[in-house]
């Protein structure tokens, strides 16, 4: 998720720097910033989904064992 964060930040900062004229706008830099933003979004959503799935699975296992203790 940390890599996704840096990709999203790069995808937002690079176009801003190109817009204010700090760095020159080239086709490669435009393509890279778009790709970084899209990849960061995809990796971030995938990472969050995997984290939530793992957490729910662990919670379900705890609930299963807690039910057996009460019988």
GIKA-V33601 format. One record per backbone hydrogen bond with DSSP energy under -0.5 kcal/mol. CO is the residue of the C=O (numbers start at 1). NH is the residue of the N-H. If there is no record, write none. Layout:
co	nh
CO	NH
CO	NH
//
This chain:
co	nh
1	5
2	6
3	7
4	8
5	9
6	10
7	11
8	12
9	12
9	13
10	14
12	16
13	17
14	18
15	19
16	20
17	21
17	22
17	23
24	26
26	30
27	31
28	32
29	33
30	34
31	35
32	36
33	37
34	38
35	39
36	40
37	41
38	42
39	43
40	44
41	45
42	46
43	47
44	48
45	49
46	50
47	51
48	52
49	53
50	54
51	55
52	56
53	57
54	58
55	59
56	60
57	61
58	62
59	63
60	64
61	65
62	66
63	67
64	68
65	69
66	70
67	70
68	71
//
